[in-house]
């Protein structure tokens, strides 16, 4: 799969996720709007029922108030004997009855509604409509006063008796769309209105939407995470595939050169003139042995890495003198350094330099670090090997003046088959396994390896190895 194809798939998936998130969000908003419509319908039902109860109570009170004069009029007329006195009395009671009817329509709202009764009706209807768990403000608005006369169970104006409530006006009630007209005057105009307001309606509505919203977010995050992981795996596999392809190319190149050299040396040995010269035969045999040894070394590196990957390496633990191992490694690599007009300097300052470890593997660690320092130095190599102690073991540093590493390279330098890019010229030998083997061998001994580097200024590899190895039970 090409990089362009991967980016196209990534873009399409990203757009799909954005579309999914948008749909989910609109779905949640639609759900909240639907709940709000149902909520407003219930609130309007509350207002209607409370208004009907207030009107019913007011009518019952008025009926009870005028019952006496009405009964008197009916009684007088039922036994009317034609006397003027009875007629006068019946007219008097009738006039009183009519006056009470006219005065009732002129009474102010605060005279017709009890705050406590209003509070009881509102709470009862809110409970019936399933709105009992939400904060509410309610009040009676007087159209003639242009203000509230009852608010949240209290009077807010001076009463005829001179009493005055301590209620505080609710600002939200003035603009609340939840309102219903209340009572009428003699001209049929509403005297006022019953208003209701829910300060926390939005948060109350979203309370029921949160589970849906959170589940949608969780689902989107899950899909996004899975997609991101798949993309990461694809890029990682592509990178590993490229590294393995490079490994095969490098291996072909590394084996082709010594095989060609061995073939050429063998052909020369078979030449009659060469056979007559023992010195020349010996020289070509030495070339064959050297190239064969070089090939065996490369094969051994691959086999070592395979064993470490399968975790089948068994360490042969013994007491080792690290300074002795370092000196031996430096002596072995000294010839390669001198060929490039370089030098290796040692500062072996560790007071305690005996540790427990596998001699072969730890020697390979030092050899690979030195080999890496030599290979990736374009000018005359200047390598410094130093040691020091910390509380638990010995620290070995290999510093060079090579090409250095970028931040991206330092993240991958210990990966299998990874090789620092040096251009199109194949001037650096190897499979990209040296530092990977260093890391695996170090960690197998319970140690750590790290690198500090700057492009063009060289690198410093630091290896920590503990004094003692943990005994496996």
N, C-alpha and C positions, 0 to 999 in steps of 0.2 A: 504494500500500500504506500503510495507516494505521500510526501509531506503535504502537497496541495490537496489531495483527496481527504487527508485527515483534517485539514483546516476547514474544508467545505462541510464535512460531517459535523465538526465542532460548531460551526456557525449555524447550521440548520438546527442542531439540538439546542443551542443557546436560544435561538428565536422561538423554538417550540416551548422551551421552559418559560420564556417571558410571556408567550401567549397563554400558557397554562396558568401562570401566576395572575395574569390580567383577568382571565375568565373566573378564576377562583375568587378574586377580590370583588368583581362585579356581582358574583353569586352571593357573597356574604352581604354586600351592600343591599342587594335586592331583598334578601331575607330580613335584614334590619328594617328596610322600608315597609315590607309587608307586616312585620310585627308592630311597627309604629301605627300603621293604618288600623290594625285590630285594636291597638291600645287606645287610639283616639275614639274609636267606635264605642269601646267599653266606657271611656270617660264621659262621652256624650250621653250614654245610657244612664250613667250615674247622675248626671245633671238633670236629665228628664225625670227620673224617678224621684229625686229629691224635690224638684219643683212641684211635682204632682202631690207629694206628701205635704209640702208647705201650704199649697193651695187648699188641700183637703182639711188640714188642721185649722187654717184660718176660716174656712167656710163653716166648720163645725163650731168654732168659738162664736162666730157671728150668729149662727142659728140659735145657739144656746142663749146668747145675749138678748135677742129679740123675741125669744119664745114667750116671755111674760106679756108684753103688750099685744102680741098677736093672739094669744089665748084669751086675753080680756076682751078684745074686739069680737072674736068669734063667739064668746059666751054671751056677751050683751046682745048681739044680733040674733042669737038662737032663741032668746027669751024676750025679744023686743015687744013691748006692749003699746008702743006708739007714744010714750011720754017723751017730752022734750029733753028731760034730764038724761035719759038713757041714750038719746041720739047724740047729745053733747059729749057724754062720756065716751061713747064709741068713736066719735070723730077725734077726740083728744088722743085716745090710744092709737088710732090709725095714723094720726099726724106724727105722733112720737115714733111709730114704727117706720114710717116713711123717712123721717129725719135720720134715724139710726142707719137706714140703708144708704142714704146719701153720704152721711159722715164716714161710713166704713170705707167707701171708695176714695175718700180724701185722706185717710190715715197714712202716715209715713211708714216706710218699710220697717224702720227699727221698732215701730209700735206693733207691727203685725207678725214679726218673726223673733223668736227667742234664740239667742246665740247658742245656748246649750242644746236646744232642740235641733238646731241646724247642724251642730257638730255631731250629734247622735245619728241624724239621718245620713250625713255624708259618710261617716265611718261605716255605717251599716251597709250602704250601697257599695262602697269600695270593697268591703269584704265579700259581698255577694258576687261582684264582678272579678274577683281574684286579684285585686290591686291593693291588698292589705300590707304588703311589705315594701312600700315605696313612700318616700316623703312627699307630702302634699300640702298645698296652700289653697285656701278657698275663701270666698267673701261675697257679700251682697253689695253691689254697686248701685248707688242712687243716681238716677239720671238728672234729677233737679239740682242735686248738690255737686254733681260731677266728681264724686269721690266715693270711697267705700264707707259704709256705715257699720258693717260687721266684717271682721277679718279674723279668721282662724279661731272662732269661738269667743270673740270679744267684740264689744262695741268700740267704735273708733270715733264717735261724735258725742257731743253733749246731749244728754237725754232730757226730756221734759222735767224729770225729777231733779235735774242738776247733776246727776251722777255722770262720771266720765271714765271710760275704760283706759287701761294702760297698754292696749294692743299696739303692735308695730306694723305698719303697712308693708305688704309684700310687693316689691317692684315688678316681679314677673307677672302678677295678676293683671296689671294694666294693659299689657299687650297680649295676654293669653287668648288664643283663638277658641279655646274651650269655654263657651258662654251660652247662656239660655235666658230669654226674657222672663220677667217675673212680675205678676200682677198687672192690672190695667186701671187707668183712671176713667172718669166718666166719659171721656172722649175716645176711649179704646186704645190709648197710647200706653206703652209699657212704663211702669214706674221705675223699674230698674232691671238688674240682671244678676243671675247667679253665675259666678266665674270660678274656675278651678285651674290650678297650675301645678305642674310637677317639676320641681327644680332639677331633679336628677333622673329625668326621663331617659335621656340619651345613654347615660351609664347603665341604667336599668335594662334598657333594650339590648345594649351590647353585652350584658352579662349572659344572656341566652345565646348570643352569637359567638362568644369567645371559644367555646369548645369546637365549633365548626371552623373558626378562623385558625385556631392553634393546630387542629388536625390537618388543615390545608397547608399551613406553613411547614409542619413536620413532614408531610408527604412531599412537598416541593423540595425541601432540604434533603430528604432521603434520595429523591430522584437526581437532584443536582450532585449530591455526594457520590452516588453510584456512577453517574455519567463522568464526573471529574476523575474518579478512580479508573474507569475504563480508558479514558483518554490518556491518563498518566501511564497506565500499563502499556497502551499501544505505543506511546512515545518511548517508553523504557525498552520494550521489546524491539522496537525499530533501532534504538541505540545499541542494544546488545547484539542484534543481528548484524549491524554495521561493524561493531567491534570484532565479532567472530569472523566476518568476511575479511576484515583487515588482518586478523590472526592467520587465516588460511593463506592470504597473499604473502604475509611476512614469512610464514613457515615454508611456503614454496620457494621464496627467495633465499631464505636461510639454508635450506637443504640443497637447493640447486647449485649454489656456489661451491660448497665443499664436495658435492658429488661430481661436479665438473672437474674440480681440482684432482680428486682421487682418480677419476677416469683418465685424465691427462697424464698423471703420474704413472698410472698402470701401463698406459700405452708406451710411455717412454722407457719404462723398465724392460718391456718386451723387445725394445729395439736392440739389435745385435751389438751396436756400438756401445750402448749404455751397459749392457750385460758384461762387456769386457772391462768396464771401469767400476770396481767395487765401491769407490767413493761416491760416484754418481748414483749407483743403486741404493746405497745407504741414505743418501740425501733424499731421494724420492720416497723411500720407505718412511723416513721421518715425516715428510709432508703428508703421506697417507695417514700415519698414526695421529698426527696433529689434527687433521681435518676430521678424522673419525672420532677423536676425543671431543672435538667441538660439537659434532652432531649428537653424540651421546649426552653431552651436557644439556643441550636444548631439549632432547627427549626427556631427560630426567626432570627438568623443570616442569614440563607438561604433566608428567606422572605425579610429581609432588603436589601440584595444584589440584589434580583430580582426587588425590588421597585426602587433602585437606577439605575439599568440598564435600566429600563423603564422610568426613570426620572419622576416618579409619587410621589416622596417624597415631602410632604408639611411641611415646618418648622414652628414650633410654636415659634415665636420670643419673647423673654423677656429679661430683664436686669439680667445678671448673674455675680456672684462673682467667678472668676476662681479659686482663692485660696481655696475657700470653696469647690468647686467641686473636686479639686485635693486632698484636705485632706480627703474628704469622700471616694474617690476612693482608696486612700492609706490605709485607715482604713479597707475597704472591702477586700483588697488584702493582708493585713498584715498577716492573718492566713496562707495563702498559702505560703508566703515567709518564715515564721517561721518554717513551716514543713520541709523546706529544709535548716534550720539553717542560713537563710539569713536576710537581713535587707533592708529597704527602707529609704533613706535620702532625705529630702526636703530642697531646697534652694529657697524659694519663694521671689525673690528680685524685682519683678515688682512693681513699685510704683502705676501704674494705672492697676488695675486688674479686673475692671468691663467691661464687653463687652455685645453686643447684640447677642443672639443666642438661639438655641433650647437646653434646659437643658438636655433632654434625649440623644440626639445625641452627644452632646459634652462630656457628662459623658461616653458614650460608647467609644469615642475616647481615653480618658484617661485609661479606663478599658482595652481596647484591647491592648494598648501599654504596660501597666504593665503586662498583661497576657502573651504577646509575650516575654517580657523580662524574665519572670519567667520560661516559658516553654523551652526556648532555652538556658538555663544556666545549664551546667553539674555539676558545683561545687556550693557552697553556693552562692546564688544570692546577689550581691551588686548593688542595683539600686539607682540612683540619679535622682530626679525630680527637675528641676529648672525652674524658669521663669525670664523673663526680658522684657523690653519694647523697641519698636522701634517707629518711628514716627507715624505709622498708626495702631498699635495694640500691641498684646502681643505674645511673643515667648515662647513656652513650649518645654523643652528638657527632654527626658527620656534616660538616659545612663545606660548601663548594662555591666556586665563582662562575657557575654555569649560566644557562639561558634563563633560569628562573621559571616560575609558574604563575599563571593567571589565577584569579579566584575560582573561575569555572574549572580549571584543571586541578586545583587542589581538592575540589569536591570528589573528583573521579580518580585521582592518582593511584589509589589503592585498590581499584576495581580490576577484575580479571580482564586481560587482553587490552586494557587501556594504554595508549601510547600518546605522549605529548606530541602535538602537531609540529613538525619541523619543516614543513613545505613539501613540495612534490619530489624532492631528491631523497632517495632511500639511503641516507648516510648514517642512520642509527640502527644498529643490529638489535635483534631480539623480538620476542613475542608479546611484550607487554605484560609479563607475568612476574617480573622481578620484585616489584614493590608489593604486589598482591601476596606473594609468598612471604615477604618480610612481615606484613601485617598478620597473616595467618599463623606464622611460626611464633611471632611475639605474643599473640593472644593465647596460643596453645600453652605458653609458659606462664600465663597469668599476667602478662605485661601489657604495655600500651605503646603505640607509635603515633607520632604527630609530625607535622611539617609546617615550617614558616618559610615564606618565599616572596620574592618580588621580581617581576619580569626584568630581565637584563642585569640583575644584581646577585643572582645565585639563590641557593636554597639551603636550609638547615633541617635535617631530619633528626628527630629526637626519639630514642628508644629507651623505655624503662623496663628493667627486668628485676623481679623480686629476688631476695637472697635465697628464700626457701620455696619449694613447690608444695602445693597442697596434696596431701596423701589421700588417694581415692579409696573409699571403704568398699 
